[in-house]
Each structure stands twice: as structure tokens, then as C-alpha cells.
Amino acid sequence: MSKAISVVVIGRSLNQQERTRLRSSSQTPLAIVAELPNAPQVLDELNRLRPQAAIVLLNGDLNHSFQLVERIHQELPDTAVICSSEDNSPDVILKSFRSGATEFLRQPLVESEIASVFAKIEQAVVRPEESHLGRVIALYSSKGGCGTTFVTANLAASLARLTRKRACVVDLNLQAGDQPLYMGLEPNYSIHDIVRNFDRLDDQLLASYLTQRSKYLALLAAPTEIGKDEDVKVEHVTRAIALLRAQADFVVIDPPRVLNELTISALDAADDLILLLTLDIPAIRSAKRALDIFTRLGYDRSRIKVVINRYAKTPEFDLKQVEKVLETQVFATIANDYQAAIASINVGEPLVLSKNQSRVIHDFNHLASKLTGIRPHSEPPPPPGPPRTGWTSIFGGRR
């Protein structure tokens, strides 16, 4: 999947229909990082956000709008400027291009034109981070109790161990982030430090906010103080993911269940979207609704991997029946071993890094292997019972 193009909309906020049409019509993923009024301070915001595209909605004083387009073109040459207006007269279109716009979109927005415009921008856009492009994996469950936090921590640890490359967990459960408990960490910094220092945020500053568990495994924690979550906005999350993608090989995101703009911005940026569920009627129905929403958001089904947590064969739920209901194949399953899982949480160590012989460890290794195409080192064929991995931890002691 192509990396998402960061987009700022200027002039007014988009309505939900316009926002959905933009996302679903473009073949290239779009991350709408801000919606700004046509005001003098907009250039300061653009210089701070450095979006790859800016859509200027022409309304009110057209001369003022064209002056803004010209200044964006001059001050941010790497930002593609798109003018959009209900007035599609040759005069307005010509003035848009003369002011520095590279593209023009009619209003109401037309799907074929959106696809064409962003296809061209995708080819021309400048991406400074592309010298290293990590993989973003988001785990999502619209129903509570499916074990998203546990699966996120263990998948990241398994990816790091399997590939011997850097994996970073991003905890976006801003009101009650529990990743430090599952990873055995005590963070001194959180994503709120990104908010406080956003004007000077770069890859080195962001790296200083990560809590390292090992050479290959780190965490960007959620805020611990009440009320700090309200300060975190879409642009903070989008920028953090973009910078992490440039320095980590895997960015594994644990987003909240609520499908708000912040959650959607994280899902937009994901190369792989793992839809997690358990084998019960409420979870299956919730997963079906989530898939329908993903379709409306324009997500390609190839990005979505359905994973069943706490899986055990039962007469009531056959995998083929679940796949029929979801109209999607099950990508992987993770065995049900409550005792092993809760023991790992209580000691603050991802289960896959322990010496436990649980079948769950094999399943996480298998999931990481399917995502990366890398076979686990010297892994024996899966036995009928809990497997012994025979691996020695490369991570050292727990911090």
C-alpha cells in the first residue's frame, strides 16, 4: 500500500460526506491532518504541519484566496496546492492555476476527479522519509474485551524478535493506556510531550520520547495525567506516525475503539489493519459492522486482516461460518490460554519473550511470520499441544 498523503483543508471544515468521498475516491490513502479557516495565521500552521497537499476551498473574497494560494506556492514549494470551487468558470480555474495551484476540483466533489488529481500528486509528491519506510500495523476492535492491548504488545515483541529489527508500539488509548503494564515499562514521556513541543518536533526529539524495552522494542506511551488526552489532535498523531515510520521498521498502533477522527487518522496510515475479534456473537456482529464502515471509508480489503483472539475449536463456531458472515477470510488465530496470558501481564513481560511453552507464543510467531513473509528461525512444525520455541531471548533483561 502507498503511504498516506497528508492533506490540509483550508477555507472551512468538510462535512462528513465530503470527507468520506475524498478518502474513498482516491486510490492513494489520504490523511486529513487539519481543517483551517482562510485566516492570516494559516501560513504559520502550514509551515508547522508541512502537508504534502493543501486543498483551498474558494469561498468569500476570491482575491484573498488567490493571494493565499500564491503564498503557499512560494513558501511551501513541496506542498501541492489544489483549488476547489462551486464556480467552475474558465476565469476562476485560470486564476487558480496562475496563482500557483497545481490542480482544480469542482464542487460538489466528483469521485473520478479526486482519483485523477491525487494519482498525479502521488507521483510528484516529495517524501523526505522515503529513504527508510517502516511498516505501520494498526490493531482495531470495535468491541471491548477482545484483548487488543495484549495482542499489540505481543505482536510488536514477536515482530522485533523474528526480524531483529526495530518495532515501536504507539498507545493511542489516551484516557487509559495500559501498554506500559503489558510491556513492563515505566515511561517518563508520552505522546503529550509531542503536543507540548510540536513546533520543533523532529525525528531526534521524537526518539527521546520513546521508552525502550530493548534494542529492538520501544513504546510511545499514552498520557498518564487526567485531561492531557484532550490536547492530542489528529495532526500530532499523523506527524508522530510519519516520523516513527522513518526510524522504526514496524510501527504497531493500539487505537481506541471509538471511530473518531483521531482513530481514523491512525487507521488511514496503516499498511495492515488487523481487525481483532473473539468467537462470540457480539464480537462477530461488531466485526461485521466495522468491516462495513471500513468499506465506506474506502479501505481496500487486502489491507484488512481478520484475527481471532482466544481461539478454541467449538461446535458452535466454525471458522468457515465466521468467514461467511464476515465475507472475509480469517488471516490468523491466537489460542486461548488465560493462565499464561494473565501471568505475563502480572509480571510485566510480553508472553512471547517469556520461557513459557504456551501455544499462544507459536501463534504470535506465526502471525508475525505471515505479516512479514519471514519464517521463524529453526521453528519446528507446530505440535498438537503447546510448543517449545527453543529460542534464547535477544533482548536481555526487562527494564
N, C-alpha and C positions, 0 to 999 in steps of 0.2 A: 504494500500500500504506500502511496505517496505521503510524504509528510504534510501535515495540515498547513495551509497558508493562513497566516494571521491577518485579520481584517478589522479595520476600524470604520464605523459608520458615522458620518458627520451630517448634521442638519436636524435630525430628530431620531427618536427611538423607533426601531422597526416594530410592526405589530407581529403577532405570533405567526400569522400566515406568511408574511414576507420572510421572516426568519427561517421558517421551515422550508419555504421554496428555495431560498438561497442554498441551504445545506443539501437539500435533496436533489437539486438540479445540477449542481456542479459535480463532475466526475472526480475532481480533486477535493479532498476534505478541507473544509473551511473552519477556522476558529475565530469567532467574532469576539475580539478581546475588549472592545469598548464601543459605546454609542454616545457620541458627544454632540453638544449643541454647536451651531455655527457662531462661535464667540471668539474674542481675541485670544483667550488662553488655550485655544485648541492646538495651536502650534507647539506650545510647551508640552502638552500631553502627547502629541505625536512624536516629538523628539525623545520623550521618555519611553514611549512604548515601542517605537521603531517598527511599525507594522509593515508587512510585505505588500499590503494593498489597502487603499483608502477609498471608500465609496462616499462621494459627496452628493447628497440629495439637494438638488437645486430648488430651493423654495425661498420666498421672501425677496430680498434685494439680489437680483441676479448679478449685478456688477460686483457686489461684495463677495458673492460665492466664487465668481471667476478670479477675483484677486486672491482669494484663499487658495484656489487650485494652483495658481501661478506660484505662490509662495511655497506650497508643498512641493511642487515640481523642482523648485530651486534649492530648497533647504534639505529635502529628503529625496535625492535622486534615485535611491534604491526602492522607494515606495511607489508602486503602480497606482495611479490615480484614475478612478472610474467615476464619471459624472452620470447622474440619473435624474430624469425629469419626466413629468407628465406632458410637458411641452416638447414635442418631438420635431419641431420645425427645423428646417435646414440651418436657420440662423443660430438657434441655440446649440445645435450639435457642432456647428463650425466654430463658434466661440469657445465651446468646451475644449476642443482639440487645440485651438490656438492658445488657450490658457495653459496648456500642459497636460491635459488629460490624455491617457493612452487608450481608453475605451469609453463607450457610452451605452447605458442601459435604459430602455424605455420603462415607464411606469404606466400601469401595473407591470411588475416584473414578469418577463417571459422566460420560461424554462430553457428553451433552446438557446436564447441569447446569453443567459447566465452560463450555461455549459461551454459555449464558444468563447466567451470572454475569459473565463478562468482557465480554460485549456491553454490559451495563449499566455496568460500570466504565469501559469505553471512552468512553461518553457523558458520564460525570461527572468523570473524572479531570482533575486540574489539571496543565497542562503549561506551565511558565513559559517554555520556549524557543520556543513556537509562533509568537512574533512573527516569527521567522525560522526556517525549517525547511529546512535543506540536504538534499541527496540523498546517501544512502550507497550506495556501489557496492563490493562485495567480489569479488575475483577468486580463484578456487579451482581447483586442480588436484590430484587425489589421486596423480598420478604425477610424479616428478621429471623435469626436463629439458624441460618444456613452455614455459618462458620466462615464468613468471608475474611475476617481478621486472621484467623488461624491459617487458612489456605494461603492468603497473601504472604504472610511471614515465611511459611514453609516452602512455598513455590520460589520465592526470591532466594532463599538459602540453597535450595536444590539447584537452581539455575547457576548460582555462583560456584557451587561445588562441582557441578557437572562440567561447566565450561572453563572454570578457573579464570573467569572474567568478572568485571565489576557489576554488581546488582545493587540498586538503591530502591528502598521502599518509600513511597510517599503516602503519608497518613492524612487523608482529607476528611476524616471524621472529626471535624473541627471542634465539636462540643464534647466529645467523649472518645478521643483517640486512645486506643489500648495497645497499639503496636509496641511501645516500649516494654510492656509486660510480657508480650509473646516473644520478643526478641532478646529479653534480658538486658535492657539498656536503661540508663538514666540520663536523658538528653538535657543539655544545658541551653540548647537553642531549639527554635521551632520555626514553622512557616511564618509566624508573626514577625520574626526578625527580618524576613524578606519584605514585609509590608513597611516596617519602620525605615528600611534602607533601600527602598525600591529605586530611588533616583540614581543610586550609584551601584546597583546590583550588576555583578558580572560573574563569570564562572568561578573565579577565585574566592570571591566573597560568599557565593552560594556554597562552595565546598566547605567553607569554615562553619557553616550552619548544620552540616551533616554530622550525625553521631555514628561513629564507626564501630561496628561489632567485630570486624576483622578486616584484613587487607581487601577482601572482595565483597564485603557486605556492609551496607550503611542504611541509615534511616533519616528521612526528613520528617520530623515529628509534628504532630498537631499541637496547637497551643494548650498549655496546662491551666492558664488563668481564665476564670469565667469572664465572658464578654469579649475576649480577644478574637473569637471566631468571627464576630460581626465586621471586623476590619478587613478580613481576607476577601478579595474580589476576584473576578474572572481573570483580569489582566495579571494579577500576581501568580495565579496558578499556571496560566498559559506560559508566562515567561519562565517560571521555575522549571516546568517540564521541558521547554526548549533548551534551556541551559544544561539540565541534567542529561538530556539525550546526547548532548555534545561531549559529556565527560564520562558517562556510565554506559556499559554495554546493554544493561537491562534496567528499565525504569518500571517498577511494579507498583501500581496505584491501587489504594484501598479507598474508594469513594463512598460517600453516604448513600443511603437507599433513596433519598428524596431526589427526584429527577428535576432539579433546578438548573439554572444557567451554569452554576459552578460545576455541578456534576457532569452536565452535558459537555462542557468545555474540556473536561478531562477525558471523557469517552471519545470525543471528536479526535483527540490527539493520539488515541491508541492505535497501534498496528494490529493488536489482538485484543478482542473484548471477550473475556471469559464470563459467561453467564452461569452463575452458580445456583444450584438448587438441591433440595433433598427429595427423597421419594415419598412425598405425601401430597394429598390433593391440593391444599392451599398453596404449597410451593410450586407445584406444576402449573396451576392456574395463573399464579403470579408470573412465572417464567414466560408463559404464553402471552400475557399482556405486555411484558417487557419486549418480547420479540416483535410484537405488533407496533409498539412505539418506535423501536429501532428502525423498522421498515419506513415509518412515516418520517423519521429523521434522515432517511436516505442512506443508512448504513448497509454496505454490501454484506450479504450473509456469509461470505467467505471469511470475513473478519471475526465473526462471532463463533466462539467455541463453547458448546454446552458441556458443562462438567457437573457430575452428580457427586455430592459430598455425602459422607456417612452411608456409602452404598453397601447393601447386602441383598442377595437374591431372595425374593419373596414371591409367593404365588400371586399376590395382589398386584404387583407392579413388574411387568416385563419390559425390558428396555425397548423392544420393538414397539410396544404400545405407547410408551412415553415419546418415542421418536415420531410416531404417527400423530399424536396430539400436538406436539411442538412443530411438526413439519420440518424438523431439523435433526440431523444425526447427532448422537451423543459422542463427543470428542474423547472424553476420558471419564473414569470413575475413581473415587478415592474411598477406600474401605472404611468401615465403621469400627473404630477401636477407641471407645470413650476413655478407657483407663489410661492408655498410652498418651492420648491427646491431652487429657487434663493433667497428667503427671508432668508433661513437657511444659505446659503453661505455668504450673505451680513453681517449677524451678527456673523459669525464665530462659528456656532454651528451645529453639525450634526443634521439633521432633526429628527432622531429617539429619540434624547434627549430633544426635544422641547415639548411644550404643544400643538402644532399644532394637528389638527384632520385629517390630510391628510391620504388618503388611502395608500400612499406610506409607511407610518410607519408600517401599518399592513403587507404590502408586504415584507418589510425588516425583520420583526419579523418572518414571515412565511419562508423566505429563510434561516435565521439563524436556525430556528427550524428543517427544512429539513436536513440541513448540520450536525446538532448535534444529532438529534433524541430527543431533549428536547422540551416539549410543553411550550409555554409562560405561565407564572403564571396568572391564573384567566382570561385567554383571552376569551372573548365572541366569539360566532360564527361570522364570517365576515358578516357585514351588506351589503346591496346593495350599500350604499354610503360610504363616508369617516368614518372610525370607531373611536370610542373613546377608547383608551387603558386603561385609568383609572389608569395608573402607576404613582408612585412618583419616581423621579429620585434618584438613589442611589449614584450618582456621585458628588453631591454638585455643587458649583458654577464653572463657567468657569474661567480657568486661563487666 
